[in-house]
Amino acid sequence: MTTAAGRWSYRAYPAGGAGTATEGTIDALDEASAKALLRASGLMVTELRPARRALAATEIRLRRNKVRQADLAWMARNLATAQSSGLAIDKSVAMLAGQRAGSAIGAVLADIHRQLHTVGNLGQAFRSHEADLGALTCAMVEAGNESGTLDRSLDRLATLTEARVRLGRKVRSASAYPVLVLGLALVLFAAMLLFILPTFKKIYADLHGQLPLPTRVLMDISDAARSHLWAIPLLGVALVVGAKQAWSNERLRLWWDRTVLRLPIFGDLVRTAIMTRVAGSLSTLQGSGVDLRRSLELTARVASNRVFSTALERSKDAATGGTPLDRALRQQTDVFPELFVQLVGMGSETGGTVDLLDRYARDMEHDLETRLETLTALLEPFLIIFIGVVIGA
């Protein structure tokens, strides 16, 4: 008899009976999965029961949490290492699920382990969690499993995901300082309107003179903000809801993505980041044995920009119809850099597409890092001047 998915309390001994008993909790979909995970961890279960008090809180937390890119990188790297060492895939998955019990990735791995024992198909087990793991991850696992090169596919996936995590951290690090300074300027401006200006209102009134226009405008804004303070949270909620609705509109998303690419300086950074992702994904998929049509389709889905996604979809259709890929990419005017197109064509002729695109992705990543460091260094004095202007004004 099994019980609903959740956290299980157990008491177990090391396999073989030697040693002292250990107690703890583990996340699993059912009793059989919990026992299998514990056996794979080298434990002999003597007692297993649902941890009912923690069940509801655990389920709520797991539903709220999402599998992060760092979790995917950890999973791919450890699975690749385990496969290279000859450990069976079901034991590898069980081991990793036990290590991350209580997390979103742990729950996903636990369910994949259960499906391996019920369905027996690794690709199908991963595809059932495509919403959590991503289509690219599932396609590479499936292709590697079918071709007998699962360890190499997982290693490529780990390298690609680690590069994304590394790049994402550098982008966040570079943007943290400007965001902090702009946030500070906004807080100072709000404090001035709500608390500082009202204290000077009586002093200004006693002057019995005509105040400068900027001062009058600020006083009017301060009075309006203080008298309608209750409307500010509602305005914030309305902006968030409106932004979500606009983001779900395909035409607006396409307009926004196209506009971002046209921005000075920032547009080039975004384009470089996208090309890093596109080249890396395409190289990894092709190196794992995924066919060209599927590779282009998955790369379009991870491009994170409608302009590039649309161009990749059109290139996929053209390449499927018999047009060489480099020519299909070149037909998408002003989307893909000429160097990228030439490398694709050169790789098609020499059979070295994977290595050329991999090198291109690394070069783009290094270029983006250099640009981010330079831009951050240049922004610092301008932001300091901006704060001074806000306070002075």
Protein Blocks (a to p, Z undefined) as FASTA:
>chain_A
ZZdedddddddddehhiacddddddddfblklmmmmmmmnopacfbdcddfklmmmmmmm
mmmpccdfklmmmmmmmmmmmmmnopafklmmmmmmmmmgoiaklmmmmmmmmmmmmnop
aklmmmmmmmmnopklmmmmmmmmmnopmmmmmmmmmmmmmmmmmmmmmmmmmmmmmmmm
mmmmmmmmmmmmmmmmmmmmmmmmmnopacdfklmmmmmmmmmmmmmmmmmmmmmmmmmm
mmmmmmmpmklmmmmmmmmmmpghjlmmmmmmmmmmmmmmmmmmmmnopafklmmmmmmm
mnopaklmmmmmmmmmmmmnopafklmmmmmghkbcfklmmmmmmmmmnopmmmmmmmmm
mmmmmmmmmmmmmmmmmmmmmmmmmmmmmmmZZ
